[in-house]
Amino acid sequence: MSRPAAIDAREVARRALRRVDAAGGFASVALDDAFAASPLTDRDRALATELVYGVLRHRARIDRALDAAVTRGRLRVSARVRTALRVGVYQLLWLDRVPAHAAVDDAVAAVRRTGGARLAGLANAVLRRVARDGEPPLPEDPRQRVAVEHSLPEWIVDALAASVGDAEVPAAAAALAMPAPLVVRAVAPVDVVLDRLHSECPTARVVPVPGTRAAIAVEGLGAPSALPSFQAGLWTVQDVGSQRVVELVAPEPGQRILDACAGVGGKAAYLAQLAGGGAHVDAVDVSDAKLARLRETVARLGARGVHAVRADLTDPSAPIGDRYDLVLIDAPCSGLGVLRRHPEAKWRVTPGDVAALAGVQRRLLDALAPRADRALVYSVCTFTRQEGPDQVAAFLARHPGWRVEAEVATWPHRDGADAFYAARLARR
């Protein structure tokens, strides 16, 4: 029988990782819930967060090192034990500031609580071999090397190659394995926001993102929601890729706009801002929880003209307008373009999921195109061709009265942004 564990940063990380593996949820949610149940110091929270995201980013490479440290065959242990070993190996191979003996002793103790002395002995031997020998050499084959080095399933590497070409795959894969920078969108004039952030966080790095209207890159800001300027609605967190999707819509005062799959309201609020508060924006989602957060976002940012609507947009009787000047479909997708923020997705999403999501996207396009008078913008936060360019090409084949007016694709390794694809479609 397992014994209770002391609640420290490593134990919180193990609990969050077990929840992600078992329930398939977001690491951020699992961590937030773990922090709420087991309050930690800021320093311990930072370590737990580092361990969770580090293990998720490098999981395949960690497992490869574990298997190499076994004298015969592959390591065959329970999911709970493997999680403890993964947390230990991540510290041994990626966290120089953690003494090797501390990482090994903690992981062995966690295994002992779960599986007893025999398994603890195995864990001790395996982890000490990893500490001594490191990980095995990377494969020589270029495609396999990328998959191993950046812990990407091979089918995701293939999808990258189909989108950027073989020459860019190493850079694209490396960028997806890095933590995402924090980018905010100025609601007040950019100079005003810069001044406020400098005054509230004098040691933070705060610089405008070149080539953007309102994006500001920040480092060392701490918790954004705790700052008075955030609470006052002077700015909000929004990646450059997401901002460019909204700018592709190009809303104007007096227009009726449909923001389909509006989520928590970041794009709807920016649509209202770009239209000067003079547009009518129906922000639609099927999730009551997301719509509640959308209302909070809209209120905090003072976004006028945004109306939250709960509806299934594939239902012809959905309670929305018959016609809109502009329609934005930020469609449900595989989310591979935001692996920097949600590395757990690469272990959850399958090629079958991509195909199923492509079907949802197709139904949304067909259902909402008749409601768009001037233009329809289709966007996804992923890089698979099936959900991006190929989806648009199939739509045009089914609807010859439409044409591509403009396209946008952002990439971490090219733009420092999440990987978004968006197309503005106009009637012929």
N, C-alpha and C positions, 0 to 999 in steps of 0.2 A: 504494500500500500504506500502511495506517495505521501510524503510529509509536507506540511505547509512551507512555502518559501518566503524568505525575507523579501519585502517589497522594495527593491532598489531599481536603478535604471535598467539593468540587464534583465531582471525578471519582468519588468513592464514591457520591454522590447519583445521578450519571448511570448508573452501573453498576446500582444498585438499581432505578432507574426502568425501565431496559431489561429487566431480569429480570421485573419486574412485568408489563410490556406483553407480553413474549414468552411467559411461562409462566402468567400469570394467577394468580399466588400472592399472598400477603399481603405488604404493604410492610414490616411489622415483621420478617418472616422474612428478606426480601431484605436489609434493613439489617443485621440481626444477622450474617448470613453475610458481608456486605461488610466489616463491622467486624472480624470474626474474621480475614479474609484480609488486611486492610490496617489495622493498629492506628493509631488517631488519638488526639489529645489529647481531653480532655472537651469543650473548646471547639469543636474541629472536628467531633466527633461530634454536638454540638448543632446546628451549622450544617448538616451533612449531613441530619440528621433534619428540620430545618425546611424544607430545599429539597425533599426527597422528598414530605413531606406537603403542603407548600404547592402544589407543582405538581399533585399529584393532586386537591387540593380545588378548584383554580381552572383546571383544564386547558382547559375549553372557552373560558373567558374569555381565557386566554393565547393560544390558537390564533386567536381572533377578532382579537386585537391584532396577531398576526403577519401574518394575511391582510390586514389593513388597511394594513400597512406595505409591502406589495408593490405596485409601481406598476401591474402588469397581472395580472388574474386572481387566483388563490389560490396560496399557497406550496406548491410540489410538490417535496418532498425526501424522502430516506429516513427511516425511523423513527429511525435513530441520530442523524442530523443534527437532526431535529425535537426529539428529547430534549434535545440540547445547547442548542438555541434556547429551549426552554421553561424550562430552568433559568436561562438568562440573563434572559428576560423576567420571570420571577417575582421575581428580584432587583431589576430595574429598577422594577417597579410596586408591590411589596409590602415590600421590605426597604430602608428609608431608610438604614440604617446601612452598607449596602454602596455604595461609590462607583460611579457609573454606568460609569466607564471600566474599573474592575476587573471588573465583571460582563460588559461587552462583550468586553474583551480575552480573558478566560478562555473564553467561549463561542466566539469566533472561532478561538482556538487549538485547541479541541476539534474544531471543524468542519474545520479545516485538516488535522488528523491523520487524519480520516476521509475527506474528499472532495477535498483538495487546495486550491490557491490560488484557483481560480475560485469554488468554493463558499464559501470563506472570505471572499472579497470580497462575495458576495451576503449572507452572514450579517452582515458588518460594516455594510453599508448598511441592512439591515432592522432590526437592533438599534439603530442610531443613530437611525433614524426613530421607533422605539418610545420611546427615551429622550427624544426631542425632543417628540413629539406625544402620548405617552400612548396610551390606548385610545379607540376610537370611543365615542360616546354610547350609553347603554343604550336599548333599544327602549321605545316609549311604551306598547305593549300590556301590560297588567299581567301576564298569564300569561307572555308571552315575556320580559318584564323580569326576572321571578323566575328563569326558566330560565337566562338569560344571567348575571345578577348573581351567582348562587350556583353556576354551572356544574353545573346539573342537567339530564339528559335530559328532554325534555318529558313523556315517559310517566311519569316519577317525579313531576314536578310535578302531573300529573293524578291520580296515586295519592294524593298528599298532599291535594289538594282533595277527593277522595272521602271521605277520612277525617276531616279537620278543618274542611272548608268553605272557600270562597274567601277569607273575611275573614282567616282565620288562616294562609293559605298563606305570605305573606311572612315572618312571624315564624318559622314552622316551618322554612322553607327556610334562613333565616339561621342558625338554631340548629344545623341539621344541618351547616352549612359551618364551624362553629367547632370548635376542638380540644375534646376531652372533658375535663372536670375529673377529677382523681384522687379516687375515693371508696373508702374501705376499710370493711370490716365488722369490728366488734369481736367477738372470740371471748371474751376476758376481759371483765369488767365495763367499761362505757364509760369510767368515771372512771379506772380503772386504765390503760386504753390511752391516754387523753388525757395522763395524767401521764408515761407512758413516752415517748410521742412528743415531748412538750415537752422532756423531759430529753435525749433523743437528738438532737433537731433544734431547738435553742432559737429559731432564726430562722424556722422554718416556721410557716405559718398552719394551725392544726388546730382545727376546730370541729365539733360534732355537727350532723347534718343534721336540721332541724326536722321533726317528724311521722314519724320513723323510730325503730325499736327500737335499731338497732346501727350505723347508717351515720355515718361521720365524713368530712367533706370536708377535704382537705389540699392545701396548696400549698408548693412549695419543699422537698419531702421528699427529693429526690434519688432514687437507685435503691432502691425499696422492699425488694427482696430482700436488700440489704446491711445492713439494720438488725437489731440483735440481737433486738428485740421481734418482728419478722416471723419471724425464724428460730426463735424460741421458741414460735411459734404463737399469740401473743396477738391477732393480727389478720391479715386477708388482704384482698387487693384484690377488690372486688365492687361493681358499680354498683347504685344504688338500685333500678332497674327489676328487675334480677335478684333482689335481695333480696325485693322485694314478691311476685314470683312464688312463691318458696318459702314466704313467710308465708301466701299464699293456700292452700297445701296444708294448713297447720295440723296438723302431725304431733303425735302424742301417744305417751307411753311405752307399750311393749307392742305397738305396731302393726307390721305388715309393710308395707313401702313399696317400690314399684318406681320407681326413677329411670331412666326410659328416655332414651336418647341423652345419657348423663351427662357426656360430654366429659371435661374435666380435673378435675372433682370439686367445683367450687365450690358447686353447689346440693346435692349429696349431703352434703357436710360441714355445710352449714347445716341441712339436714333433721335430721341426727343431733343437732346442737346444740339445735335447738328442741324435740326430743323428750327432751332431757336425757340423751342417750346410752342411752336405754332402748328404742329401736326397732331393728328389723332392716331395713336398707336395702340392697336389691340395686341397685347402680349399674351399668348396662349400657351398653356401647358396642361398636361393631364394630371400632374402631381400637385396635390394641395400643399404639401410641405414646401415645394419649390415656389409656388405662387405666394405663400406667406413670406418667404425670404425676398421674393421679387418686390412685394409691396413695401417691405422695410427698405430695400435698396432704393427704390424710386422716391420714397419719402425722404430718406437721408440726403439724396443728391438733388432734391427739388426738381425732379424731372416732370414737367407739366405735360399733360395730354396722354399719359400712359394708362391704359385700362387693363387690369388683369382679368383674364377669362379662362375658366376651366373648360376644356373641351378635347374631344378626340377628333383631330382634324381629318382623319380618313372617313369620318361619319358624315354623310351628306347633310344631315340635320344639325350639324354642329352650330351652336349659337354665335355665329360670327357674321360679318357682312357678306353680301353676295359679291361685291366688287371692291378692289383696293387699287390705289395708284401703284403701290409697291408691295411686294411680298418677299419676306426673307424667310428662307427655310434653312435653319441651322439644324440639320438633320441628325437624328441618332446615328452613331457610327462606332467603329471599332476603337476609336480613341488612341490609335497608335501614334498620332502626332503629338500627344502630350505625355509620352513615356517619361520625360524628365520629371514630371510632377507625379505621375501615377505608374511607377515601374511595375506594380503588381499586374497591370493589364497584359504584359507580355507573357505571363504565366497563366492567364485566365482566358484570353481571346484565342479562338481557333479559326482556321480557314472556313469552317462551317458557319461560325458566327458572322464572319464577313459576308458570306453569301446570304445569310438570313437578313442581316442589316441592309444589304443592298436591295432586298425585296421591300423592306419597310420604306427606304428612301424612294424607291420607284413609285410606291403607292402614294406617298406624300406629294411628290412632284405631279403626278397625274391628277390628284384630287384638288390641288391648289392652283395649278396653272390657269384654269378657267377663271379664277377670281382676280388675276393680276391684269390690270389694264396697260400699264406702261412697261414694267420690268419685274422680273423675278430673280432674286439672288439665291443661289443654292450653295451651301457651304458645309464642310465637314472638317473636323479636327483629326484628320488621318492622312496617310500618304498612299494608301492602296489605290491602284488605278481603277479597280472594280467599283469603289465608292466615290471616286473623283472623276477624272476625265472620261472614263468609259461609261459611267452613269449618265453624264451629260450627253455624250454621243448617242446613247440609246434613247434618251429623252427626245433629242432632236429627230431621230429616225421615226419615233412614234408621233411627233408633233411638228411636222414640217413648216408650220406657220411661225416657228420661233427660230432665233439665231443667237449665237454667242456674241455679245457686245464687248465683253472684257473678261479676263481671267486673272486671278491672283493666286500665287502659291508661295508660302513662306516656309523657311527651314531653319532649324537651330544652327546648322553649320554655315549657312549663307547669311542669315538675317539676325541671328540671335533670338529668333522668335519660335514659338511652337509651330509644328508642321500643319498648316491649314491649307485647304484648297477651296477656292470659291470661284463661281462663274456667274456673271451677270447676263441674264437671258432677256432678250427683248423681242417683241412681236415684229414680224416682217412687215 
